[in-house]
Each structure stands twice: as C-alpha cells, then as structure tokens.
Amino acid sequence: MPEREMPLPTDLDPRGRTFGEEERAAVLRVLDSAVLCSSFGSEARSLEAEMSHLYSRREAVACSSGTASLHLAVAAAGAGPGDEIITTPISDFGTVAPVMAQGARVVFADVRAEDGNLDPAAVEAAITPRTKAVIAVHLFGAAADIVALRAICDRHGLVLIEDCAQAWLGEDEEGRLLGTLGDIACFSLQQFKHITAGDGGLAVTDDPELARGMRLFMDKGWDRTEGRIHRTMGLNYRMPELVAAVARAQLGKVADVVSRRRRRAGQLAAAIDGLRDCRLPERREGHAWWVVPLLVDDNARWSKRLLDLGIPSVPGYLERPLYANPAVPGYPPGLCLRAEELIDRTLLVLPWNEAYTEDDVDRIARALCEVGAR
C-alpha cells in the first residue's frame, strides 16, 4: 500500500483512543446499578473526588460538557449584563458562548505571535471598570503566561478562569500543573480531547463559595438539602452516571496519554530541527500536545502539500478569529492583528495522538522536510 494511503490513528478510530476493559466494566457497573442520573448515583461524585485529588484542589464539579464547565465558572464569577470578560480570539466557540449566554460582553485581547496564547500586556490594556474576569486558554496544550495573568487579575480584583480543555496535565515553565493557579479551571472530556467520555466537563477550584455557585448552577439552582427550593438561577448541566463512569476509567489513563504524546512530539522536534520556514514553538517544556502547532511561512501552501503526501493538517486552526463569526456581532476586522496573522498565514496545526508509532512520526517528519525543501 502506498504510504499516502496508510491512515494515521485518529480520535474517531479505535486505534486512536484508549478504551478497554476498564471502560466496559464501568458502563456495566452503572447499568447493573439501574441508577443513571448523577443526582442519585455515586459515579459523578467519585469522579469529582478523583479529579480534586489529581489536581490537588479542594473542590471539583462535574458537568455535561467542557462548555458547560466554563458556563459554571462564568456564572459563579457573577458575570451578567454590563460586565466584561477578557479572553482570546483563538479558541473553540465554547470559550465565549457562556459569556454571551450570561449577557456579558466578550472583550478580545490579542495573542503572542510565538504560540497563540494571550498576551498579558494586551489583557491589561483591555481592562475597564466593567471587567469581571479573564479566561486564559492554554491553547493546544501549551501554557499561557499564567503567572503574569494571575498577577494582573490580583492587581485589578478580577476572577481568573483557566480553560484547560486542551491542556490535561500540561505544566507551566516552573513545572506547576495548568489548572492550579486560576480561581477556577475548566476541563473537557469531549471526543477529541486527551481523554474522553464523548462529552463531559469538570471544573476545579479552592474556593468553597465558587464551588457552591457552580454546583447550584449545574443543577438548576437546587442544592437538594431541604425540599425543592431553587435558590439561584441555574441550568441542567448534570453529568450522567454513564459518562462519569467512563470518565473515571479514562482519568486513570491521562498521565500515560500525555507522556506518550510528549515522547512522540520530542521525536518530531528532533527530526525537523533546522527545517526552513517551519518550526515548533520554542516553549515546549510541559506542553501537553493536544495537537502540534507549527509556525510556517504560508499555511495554505504547507497544508495542501502535506495533504498530497497523505498527512492531515489544519491551516490556521480556525477559519477566522472568534470575533469574525456571525454569532459574535459587533467586532471590527483587524481587532487582534497577531491572531489574524496566525490564522491567515503562519499557524499550521497537525493532529496528534498517543497511538502514533515511531514510524508514524518519521513519516510526518519526512513529509514536512519534503515540503520545506521546496
């Protein structure tokens, strides 16, 4: 079979996921219990305890999706009409949808050209008296400058929310887990993340009041302590027991998943070192490698040539900055010039997977070198 016809493992392929007997047993355990709703079962509460232990944070709240976890965080932060929340224009729509759903205004700050993460100087320049919080996305599994962002939020009395959907067990430059410096950190269990239960989210915090606010919002404002009293506005963002049980099995595998992704990324970095017009981010220590971002001279050209060689890639990651979507009206073009340059010209994203073999990575590296030689 020609090399270009040999598909790489993907997140929609059993070869590219880590499901096994543990997940099968977890599903049967829940079905045998006959309790599939987490309000009455033990799986979601056990997942929360295990997540809290993994990240050494006092509280964890399970919910129905990564987007839901961010909505819990934004609601618990008290965001509403008239408030502003600062975040990045390069992220999944799930980062901004909760802000809009709360009636608050999304303020987009520009990013660093070298990795697409928020530029702390741009964040500070965007703060107004209406600013309520900052959502820092650890893009592609690489650490945003969370120390600088923490200092900015502390100076201005703002809530810092870490969007760790793409950064399971990622670390900052000092080796601290991403998700441990924000007031709240949010995680995703969606199909394409490091670990998955199809969908599902988790939010962690050390603040009991923020945790209480998130739990209430997750369960329609009902704390289930005395009668059917809805104490605050809330939605049904409960995580089903089947999802929680699979997530518990997956959580036990996340360290190995990240380790294998890092090992293969190191192999790729060595293989393409010195390649003209194509480079990995310089800050690679602690990267969780959800995908592999490359900086190139012309992402459309690189993507087309790689596809001809059987290697999938995504130019720009997004087709447009979040603020250029019809669902996010009122923002002018040119708002975040570095983000637009990354999307339009210099950012190329390679799918990445813990199931890649040495031969798979060699094949990817050879293709990159062939494109770079022309």
N, C-alpha and C positions, 0 to 999 in steps of 0.2 A: 504494500500500500504506500503511495507517495506520502512524504512527510506532511505535506499540507493538508492531507485528508485525515490525519490522525487527530481527533479532537482531544483537547486538554480536559481534565476533570473540571466540572463547574458546580456551582451551588444548586443547580437544578438536576444534578446527576448523583445517583447513589455513591459513585466513586468519590465525589467531592463533598460529601457530608459524613459525619461521624456517628450515624445512627447504628445501634447494635442491640444486643440482648438487654442492656440496661434500659433503653427506651421502651422496648417491647414489654418488659416486665412492669415498667412504670404505668404504661397505659392499662394493662390488665389489672394492676393493683387498684386503679381508680374505678374501672368498670365493675370489678368484683365488689367494691365497696358500695356501689349504687349511688354515691354522692359525687355529682359532677360540678356542683356550684361551690365556689370557694367560701361563700358565707357560712357554710355548714361543714366543710371538709377541713383537712389538715395539710394538704399539699402546698397550697399557696403560702400559708403561714410558715411552713417548714422552709420553703424556698426563700422567703424573706429572711429568716434566721441565718440560713447558709450564705446568702448574699451579704448580709451585715457582717458576718464573720470574715468572709473573703476580703472585704474592703475595710475592715476594722472601723466601721461606722456604727453609731448607736442604733439607727433605725433604717429599715428598708421597707418599701411599699411596692407590692406587685400590682400590675395593671394590665390592660388588654393590648397595649402596643407601645413602641417607643415614642410615638407622637403623643399618646395618652400620658406617658410619664412626664413629658415636657409640659403638657397641659396641667397636670397636677402641680408641677413646680411653679408655673406662672401664676396659677390661681392661689397657691399657698403664699406666694410672694406678695399677694394683694393687688396684682395688676388689674386695672379696669379702665373704663373710658377716661380719656385725658392723660393717662400715663404713657410713658415711652419705654421701650425696651430695646437696647442696642444689641445687634448681632451682625453676623457675616452675610454677604450676598452669595457665598459659595457654600451651599449645604442642601440637604433634602428639604422639600417644602414643609415637612413635619416640624422643622425648627421654628418656622414663622407662623404656621397655621394656628397654634394655641394662642399666640399673642393677639392675632386678629380676632379669634373666637371670643376673647375676653374684652374686645372693644378697645384694646390699647393700640398704640401706633408702633410699628416696627421702624427703628432707625438703623440704617445700614452704615457700618463703618468699613473702610477699605482694609485690605489684607496685605500680608507680606508677600512680596513677589517670589521669594525663595520657596515657600511651601503652601501658600494659600490660606494660612491661618490669620486670625485677626491681628491687626497692627495695634498694639496698645496705645500708641500716640493718637491714632485715628479714633479709637474708642474714647479716650479722654476728651478729645476735641469735640466729640458729638454729645457730650453730657449737657443737659439743661436742667432747670429746676423741676421738670416733669419726669426726669429719668427715674425709673423704678428699679431696673435690674439690667444685667448684662448676661447674655447667653453666649458662652465661649464653646465653639465646636472644635473638637480635636480631629481635624479633617484627615481622613484616610488612615487614621491611627497614629498620626504624629501629634506631638504635644503643642498646643497653643502656648503662648508665654503666660502660663497660668500664675506665676509669681507676680509678674508685673500687673496682670489684670486683677489679682487679689488685692494688691496694694491700692490700685485705682478705686476699686469698689469700697475698700475700707475708708479711704480718704473722703469719699463722697456719700457714704452711708447707703450703698447700693447692695442688692442681693446678687450674688454671683452664682449662676447656674452653669454647670458643665454638661454639655451634650457629648456623652461618651459612646454614642450609638456605634461609632466606627472604631472605637479605641479600647476594647476589652483588654485589660491588663497592660495597657500602654503606660509608659513612665515618662516623667519629666527629666530634665538634664541632671537632677540630683538623685534620680532613681526612685522618686516617690510615685505611687500609683496615681494615674489620672483618675479623677473622681473623688479625691480625698482633700482637695483644697477649696472647692466650691461649697457654698452653703447647701446646695442640693446638686447631686449629679444624677444624670438620667442615662439609661441603657436600653438597648433594643435587642429583641430576640426574633426579629424578622428573618425571613428565609435566607437573605444574602449576608447576614452578619456572621461573626466568628462562630457563634453557637446559635442554634435556632430551635424554636418550638412552633415555627410557622409564622407566628406573631407573638407579641407579648412585650411588656416593658417592666423596668424596675427603676425606682428612684431611691437614692440613699441620702441620708443627712445625719448630722449630730444634734440637730435642734429639735427637741420634742414638740414644740409648737408648730414648726413647719411640718413635721411628720403627722401631727394630728390634722392639720389643714389638708394635707394630701390624702389621708385616709378618708376624711369626710367627703372630699370632692370625688374620690374614686367610687364612693358608694352612696351617691345621691344625697349627701349631707346627713346620712343616718349613721349614728355611732353605735346603734344596736345595744345600748346599755339599759334603756328604760322605755318600753313602748316604741311605737312607730313615730318618732319625732325626727323631723328633718331640720337640723339645726342651722345649716347653711345651704347655699346653692351648691348642687353637685350633679354629676352625671353618672351613668352606669359604665364605669371603666373597670369592672371587676375582671380579674384573670380567672378563666375556667380551671377547674382542677386537672383536667387532662393536659392542658397547656403547662400548668405548673409542674406536674409530674415529669413530663418530658424535659422541661427546663432544668429541673433538679439533676437529671441524669447528664444533661449537656454541661451544666455548670462544673461538674466534676472533671470535664474534659478540656475546659477552656485553656488551662495552663499549657497543656501539651499542644493544642492547636496553635497558640501564639508562638510557642517555642519552635515548632516546625516551620511556620511561616517566616519567622526571623532567620532560621538557618538557610532556607532557600533564597531569601532576599539577600543575605550575605554572599551567597554563591553568585547571584546575578550581579551584585555590585562589583565583585572582583572581576567578573567576566567582561564587563563593559567599561571598566575603569579606563579613562583616557579617550573614550569614544567622542568623536567630534559632533557638536550640536545635539548632544543627548546626555543628560546627567540626572542622577538621583539627587534628592535633597541632601544637603550637607549634614543636617542634623538627623542622624539615623539611630543613635543610641536610644533605646527604649521604645522605638517605633513598633506599633502593633501590626502594621502591614495588612490593613483591611484590603487595600489594593496597593499597587505600586505606582506612585506618581512619578512621571518623568518630565523634565523641562527640555523642550526641543525648540528648534528654530521655526518649524511650520507644522503644527499638529495635524492639519488636514492631510498634508503630504505623507507624514510618517504613518498615520492611521491607514491610509489607502495602500501604501506599500507593504505594511505589515499584514494587512488582510490578504493581499496577493500571496503572501508567504504562509498563510494559514494561522496567523497569530492575531487574536482579537484584541482590540483596544478601543478606547473611547476618547476622542479629541475633546478637550475642554471639561470633561466630566459632566457639565451641564451644557445645554444648548444656549443658555442665556443666564445672566445673573437673576437671582430670585426676584429682584425688583422690576425686571423686564417682563414678568409674566402677567397675562390679563387678570389673573386673580389677585394681583397685588398692585392696584392702580395708584397713580399719583406721584410716581418717581421718574425723574428725567433720565435719559441716557447720559452716560459719562459721569454718573454719580460716584462710582468707585472704579477709577481708571486701572488700577493694578489688577483688580478682579476681572475686569473686562479683557485686559490683555492676556491674562492666563486662559480664560475661556476661549477667546477668539483665536489665539495664536500659539501660546507657549506651553500649555499644560496637556499632557497625554497620560491617560490612565490605563494601566494594564490590569485586568482581573488577576486575582491572586488566590491561591488555595493551598491548604496544608497538605493536600494529596499530591501536589506536584512532586515528581521524582527529579533526581539529578539530571536525567536525560531530558525531561521536560524543560528544565531551566536552561540547559545547554542549547536546546532548540530555540527558545525565546531569545537567548543572548546572540546566537548566530544570526537570527533574523534582524535583530537590532543593529548588529555590526554590518550586515549587508546593506541595510537602508542607509546607515550612517556613512558608508563608503562612497555613496553616490551623490 
